Amino acid sequence: MSPFHYAHEALVADGVPLADIAAEVGTPCYVYAASTMRERIRAFRQAFRGGPEPLFCYAVKANSNLAVIRLFAQEGAGADTVSGGEIARALAAGVAPSRIVYAGIAKTDEEIRFALQTGILQFNVESTQELLRIAEIAAGMGKTAPVALRINPDVAAGTHDKISTGRKHDKFGIPWDEAGEVFALAQRLEGIEPLGLHLHIGSQITRLEPFEAAYRRAVDLFVALRTAGVPLRRLDLGGGFGVPYKDEPRVEAEAFADLVRRLTRGLDVELVFEPGRSLVAEAGVILSQVIYLKEAGGRRFLVLDSGMNVLIRPAMYGAYHAVLPVREPRPDEELVPMDVVGPICESSDVLGRDRLLPLLRPGDLVAITGAGAYGSVMASHYNSRPSAAEVLVERGRFAVIKPHLPPERQFADERIPDWLGGSGKD
């Protein structure tokens, strides 16, 4: 059963009525169900039972709240990070440095030093230029950087163009046909330990076929490099597992594990995976209040206090997110089509078109589903609207894990220079 379901004619989350959360916390707010997060990571780990267990590094970029990272750390997961800030978050949440992977194509010198001082599991290196820079910094610090080279396998993920990362024209990774010479360079460099091969072909992948095509290429290359004398021991196959926002199929953990076992049988290798969206997307909703129902130009607009500042995916990707009334509609209640829109002064601030909903009134509540991933992390202060709070729910209780941030606190760190009549300092 979904953690978000109707009980006693009201939408609840893990036994807590969403209306109670709205009354205490206010709207808009993100509500995360801990039970779903635990269920998802346990399903992946359980699927690989009976053999060496891979390291699952939660992709922090999907939802970087400390409480969320801590929950996955308690479930045995590491952290996949793409910035020094995400490494700092993972450490603050209790993730051991030896379970942190550092990816991203634009690591700064400061971030590289921080990761080396921290003693992370590995750097996922995206280019020859980056490899050389890490080698120089590591050697200067008297350290050795554990490195997995990210290879671009030129495999299409079959998903949205903006979240595909494994094609040859994408900005990510080292071209497939250059892998051998880059690994040879890595072996010669002081300060570098080339121990693994990494790839990640995109996000929201809902079929096994793209994974199989990419993983097969990775395994073939891994074997070839090992045969050529590169002492590889780790294969980081990334993430990208999709979720059903509407009616998409789901990549089931058991089927995925069977595929991986088949492709890596006899390889004697440490496996790393980096799931993010698949662990948190369905665990979250945005709880929002109706401002009013507007009729204009022959259309109905349901105007909410949540918009693209709280959930940018519909505007950026044309993404679908279901919108549910918190009060369960009566069986005989008429549902009418309406566009669900937010308060932001942009025509793109539309959360859904032609959604069938009851005729809601000002003050009524709705829940925007599938918002546990890429909701709060991509939110903005555009239009200086108060930022949404974040709430974690588990077994009939809830806690605010990040409070609302009012506009006054958003600009509290801004300064007016003295030539404009300000003090120029605190």
VENDA-V941946 format. One record per residue. N is the residue number from 1. RES is the residue in one small letter. OMEGA is omega as a letter, one per 30 degrees, with the letter a starting at -180 (none if undefined). NEAR is the number of other C-alpha atoms within 12 Angstrom. D_LAST is the distance of its C-alpha to the last C-alpha in Angstrom with 1 decimal. Layout:
N_RES_OMEGA_NEAR_D_LAST, N_RES_OMEGA_NEAR_D_LAST
This chain:
1_m_l_13_52.1, 2_s_l_23_48.7, 3_p_l_33_46.0, 4_f_a_36_45.4, 5_h_a_26_48.5, 6_y_l_26_49.9, 7_a_a_20_51.1, 8_h_l_15_52.4, 9_e_l_17_51.5, 10_a_a_26_47.8, 11_l_a_34_45.8, 12_v_l_39_44.8, 13_a_a_42_42.9, 14_d_l_30_44.5, 15_g_l_28_45.9, 16_v_l_30_42.8, 17_p_a_33_43.1, 18_l_l_51_40.3, 19_a_l_33_40.4, 20_d_l_25_39.3, 21_i_l_36_36.3, 22_a_a_33_35.3, 23_a_a_18_35.8, 24_e_a_19_33.5, 25_v_a_27_30.9, 26_g_l_31_31.0, 27_t_f_40_31.5, 28_p_l_47_31.1, 29_c_l_46_31.1, 30_y_l_52_32.7, 31_v_a_55_35.4, 32_y_l_52_36.8, 33_a_a_45_40.1, 34_a_a_40_40.2, 35_s_a_32_44.1, 36_t_l_34_44.3, 37_m_l_42_42.0, 38_r_a_32_44.1, 39_e_a_25_47.3, 40_r_a_36_46.3, 41_i_l_37_45.5, 42_r_l_25_48.5, 43_a_l_25_50.7, 44_f_a_38_49.8, 45_r_a_30_50.3, 46_q_a_26_53.5, 47_a_a_24_54.9, 48_f_a_26_55.0, 49_r_l_17_56.8, 50_g_l_12_59.8, 51_g_l_19_58.4, 52_p_a_20_55.5, 53_e_l_22_52.4, 54_p_l_32_49.9, 55_l_l_34_46.2, 56_f_l_38_44.3, 57_c_a_44_40.7, 58_y_l_50_38.8, 59_a_a_47_37.1, 60_v_a_48_33.4, 61_k_a_37_32.6, 62_a_l_40_34.7, 63_n_a_42_32.5, 64_s_l_42_29.8, 65_n_a_36_29.0, 66_l_a_31_29.1, 67_a_l_30_31.8, 68_v_l_47_33.9, 69_i_l_43_33.8, 70_r_l_30_34.6, 71_l_a_37_37.5, 72_f_l_41_39.1, 73_a_l_34_38.6, 74_q_l_22_40.5, 75_e_l_30_43.2, 76_g_a_26_43.6, 77_a_l_43_41.6, 78_g_a_41_39.5, 79_a_l_53_36.7, 80_d_a_52_36.9, 81_t_a_43_33.6, 82_v_l_35_32.6, 83_s_l_32_29.2, 84_g_l_32_27.4, 85_g_l_24_25.2, 86_e_l_34_28.4, 87_i_l_47_29.8, 88_a_l_31_26.8, 89_r_a_30_27.4, 90_a_l_44_31.0, 91_l_a_32_30.5, 92_a_a_21_28.2, 93_a_l_27_30.9, 94_g_l_27_33.5, 95_v_l_37_35.3, 96_a_l_28_37.1, 97_p_a_32_36.2, 98_s_l_27_40.0, 99_r_a_33_39.9, 100_i_l_45_37.1, 101_v_a_48_38.1, 102_y_l_51_35.8, 103_a_l_44_36.7, 104_g_a_32_35.2, 105_i_a_27_36.1, 106_a_l_25_32.9, 107_k_l_30_31.9, 108_t_l_20_29.5, 109_d_a_22_30.2, 110_e_l_18_27.2, 111_e_l_29_28.5, 112_i_l_42_32.1, 113_r_l_29_31.1, 114_f_l_28_29.3, 115_a_l_42_32.5, 116_l_l_36_34.8, 117_q_a_23_32.9, 118_t_a_27_33.0, 119_g_a_25_36.7, 120_i_a_36_37.1, 121_l_a_36_40.5, 122_q_l_43_40.6, 123_f_l_51_39.1, 124_n_a_50_40.6, 125_v_a_46_40.9, 126_e_a_39_41.2, 127_s_l_35_42.4, 128_t_a_28_44.0, 129_q_l_19_41.0, 130_e_l_30_38.9, 131_l_a_41_41.6, 132_l_a_28_41.7, 133_r_l_29_37.9, 134_i_l_42_37.9, 135_a_a_35_41.0, 136_e_a_24_39.4, 137_i_a_30_36.3, 138_a_l_32_38.3, 139_a_l_20_40.9, 140_g_l_19_38.2, 141_m_a_19_36.9, 142_g_a_16_40.4, 143_k_l_24_40.3, 144_t_a_32_42.4, 145_a_l_44_40.9, 146_p_a_37_43.0, 147_v_l_44_43.5, 148_a_a_44_45.0, 149_l_l_53_45.6, 150_r_a_46_44.9, 151_i_l_46_47.9, 152_n_a_40_48.2, 153_p_a_40_51.6, 154_d_l_30_52.0, 155_v_l_31_52.6, 156_a_a_30_51.5, 157_a_a_36_49.9, 158_g_a_26_51.5, 159_t_a_27_48.2, 160_h_a_22_45.7, 161_d_a_21_45.2, 162_k_l_22_41.4, 163_i_l_27_41.7, 164_s_a_28_44.7, 165_t_a_38_43.9, 166_g_l_43_47.2, 167_r_a_30_49.0, 168_k_l_22_49.6, 169_h_l_18_47.5, 170_d_a_26_44.4, 171_k_a_24_41.6, 172_f_l_32_41.9, 173_g_l_40_44.0, 174_i_a_38_46.6, 175_p_a_27_49.7, 176_w_a_33_52.6, 177_d_l_17_55.0, 178_e_a_21_52.6, 179_a_a_34_52.0, 180_g_a_28_54.8, 181_e_l_20_53.7, 182_v_l_33_50.0, 183_f_l_40_51.1, 184_a_l_23_53.3, 185_l_a_24_50.4, 186_a_l_37_48.3, 187_q_a_31_51.2, 188_r_a_17_51.2, 189_l_l_25_47.5, 190_e_l_25_46.2, 191_g_a_27_43.4, 192_i_l_36_44.6, 193_e_l_36_46.7, 194_p_a_40_48.0, 195_l_a_35_48.8, 196_g_l_43_48.6, 197_l_a_52_48.9, 198_h_l_48_46.4, 199_l_l_49_46.6, 200_h_a_49_45.0, 201_i_l_45_46.6, 202_g_a_40_44.4, 203_s_l_35_43.4, 204_q_l_41_45.2, 205_i_a_37_48.6, 206_t_l_30_51.2, 207_r_a_28_54.3, 208_l_a_29_55.5, 209_e_l_20_57.1, 210_p_l_34_54.0, 211_f_a_39_53.1, 212_e_a_30_56.6, 213_a_a_27_56.8, 214_a_a_36_53.6, 215_y_l_39_54.3, 216_r_l_27_57.8, 217_r_a_31_56.6, 218_a_a_39_54.1, 219_v_l_38_56.8, 220_d_l_22_59.2, 221_l_l_32_56.7, 222_f_a_41_55.8, 223_v_a_29_59.5, 224_a_a_20_60.2, 225_l_l_27_57.3, 226_r_l_26_58.3, 227_t_a_14_61.9, 228_a_l_16_60.8, 229_g_l_17_59.3, 230_v_a_29_55.6, 231_p_a_25_54.9, 232_l_l_34_53.1, 233_r_a_27_52.8, 234_r_l_36_50.1, 235_l_a_44_50.2, 236_d_a_45_47.0, 237_l_l_48_48.1, 238_g_a_43_44.7, 239_g_l_41_44.5, 240_g_a_39_44.6, 241_f_a_40_46.7, 242_g_l_38_46.7, 243_v_a_36_46.6, 244_p_l_25_48.6, 245_y_a_30_46.1, 246_k_l_16_49.2, 247_d_l_12_52.6, 248_e_l_16_51.9, 249_p_l_16_53.8, 250_r_l_24_52.0, 251_v_a_30_52.5, 252_e_a_24_53.9, 253_a_a_30_53.0, 254_e_l_21_56.6, 255_a_l_22_57.7, 256_f_l_33_54.8, 257_a_l_31_55.7, 258_d_l_23_59.3, 259_l_a_26_58.4, 260_v_l_36_56.3, 261_r_a_28_59.0, 262_r_a_16_61.7, 263_l_a_28_59.9, 264_t_a_27_58.8, 265_r_l_18_62.0, 266_g_a_13_63.1, 267_l_a_24_60.0, 268_d_a_20_58.7, 269_v_l_30_55.0, 270_e_a_25_51.7, 271_l_l_36_50.4, 272_v_l_40_46.7, 273_f_a_41_45.7, 274_e_l_44_42.3, 275_p_l_46_42.6, 276_g_a_43_39.5, 277_r_a_39_40.3, 278_s_a_43_43.6, 279_l_a_49_42.0, 280_v_a_46_39.4, 281_a_a_38_40.2, 282_e_l_42_42.8, 283_a_a_44_40.8, 284_g_l_46_38.2, 285_v_l_50_38.2, 286_i_l_53_35.6, 287_l_a_49_36.1, 288_s_a_45_35.7, 289_q_l_39_36.6, 290_v_l_32_38.8, 291_i_l_26_37.3, 292_y_l_23_40.7, 293_l_a_28_43.8, 294_k_l_23_44.2, 295_e_a_16_47.5, 296_a_l_11_47.6, 297_g_l_7_49.9, 298_g_l_10_52.2, 299_r_l_17_49.5, 300_r_l_26_47.7, 301_f_l_34_44.0, 302_l_a_45_42.4, 303_v_a_33_38.8, 304_l_l_40_36.4, 305_d_l_38_32.8, 306_s_l_45_32.7, 307_g_a_47_32.9, 308_m_l_42_32.4, 309_n_a_39_28.7, 310_v_l_48_30.1, 311_l_a_49_33.2, 312_i_a_35_33.5, 313_r_l_34_36.8, 314_p_a_31_39.1, 315_a_a_26_37.4, 316_m_a_21_37.2, 317_y_a_21_40.5, 318_g_a_20_42.5, 319_a_l_29_42.4, 320_y_l_29_44.2, 321_h_l_36_42.7, 322_a_l_29_45.0, 323_v_a_37_43.7, 324_l_l_35_45.3, 325_p_l_40_45.3, 326_v_l_38_44.2, 327_r_a_29_47.2, 328_e_l_28_50.3, 329_p_l_24_52.4, 330_r_a_16_55.8, 331_p_a_9_58.8, 332_d_a_8_60.0, 333_e_a_14_56.6, 334_e_l_13_56.5, 335_l_a_19_54.0, 336_v_l_21_53.1, 337_p_l_22_51.4, 338_m_l_28_47.9, 339_d_l_28_44.9, 340_v_a_46_41.9, 341_v_a_41_38.8, 342_g_a_38_35.1, 343_p_a_32_32.6, 344_i_a_28_31.1, 345_c_l_16_32.0, 346_e_l_16_34.1, 347_s_a_13_37.9, 348_s_a_25_37.5, 349_d_l_32_35.8, 350_v_a_37_39.1, 351_l_l_44_39.5, 352_g_l_36_43.3, 353_r_l_27_46.2, 354_d_l_21_49.3, 355_r_l_27_48.5, 356_l_a_24_51.1, 357_l_l_33_49.4, 358_p_l_28_50.5, 359_l_a_28_49.5, 360_l_a_34_46.2, 361_r_l_21_44.6, 362_p_a_18_41.0, 363_g_l_26_39.4, 364_d_a_31_41.7, 365_l_l_42_40.3, 366_v_l_43_41.0, 367_a_l_46_40.4, 368_i_a_47_39.8, 369_t_l_42_41.5, 370_g_a_43_41.1, 371_a_l_44_37.3, 372_g_l_46_36.7, 373_a_l_45_36.3, 374_y_l_41_34.1, 375_g_a_45_32.6, 376_s_a_42_29.2, 377_v_l_28_28.7, 378_m_a_26_29.2, 379_a_a_33_27.3, 380_s_l_25_24.6, 381_h_a_27_22.2, 382_y_a_23_24.3, 383_n_l_19_24.6, 384_s_l_21_21.4, 385_r_l_29_23.8, 386_p_l_30_23.0, 387_s_a_36_23.8, 388_a_l_41_26.9, 389_a_l_35_27.2, 390_e_a_42_29.5, 391_v_l_42_32.3, 392_l_a_39_34.9, 393_v_l_36_38.3, 394_e_l_26_41.1, 395_r_l_18_44.4, 396_g_l_20_43.7, 397_r_l_23_40.1, 398_f_l_28_36.7, 399_a_l_24_33.1, 400_v_a_26_29.8, 401_i_l_25_28.6, 402_k_a_23_25.5, 403_p_l_24_24.3, 404_h_l_27_23.6, 405_l_a_23_20.1, 406_p_a_16_19.5, 407_p_a_19_18.0, 408_e_l_15_14.9, 409_r_l_16_14.1, 410_q_a_18_15.2, 411_f_a_15_12.6, 412_a_a_13_9.7, 413_d_l_12_8.6, 414_e_a_15_9.4, 415_r_l_15_7.7, 416_i_a_15_10.0, 417_p_a_12_11.0, 418_d_a_11_11.8, 419_w_l_9_15.5, 420_l_l_9_15.2, 421_g_l_10_13.8, 422_g_a_12_10.1, 423_s_a_12_7.5, 424_g_l_13_7.2, 425_k_a_12_3.8, 426_d_none_11_0.0
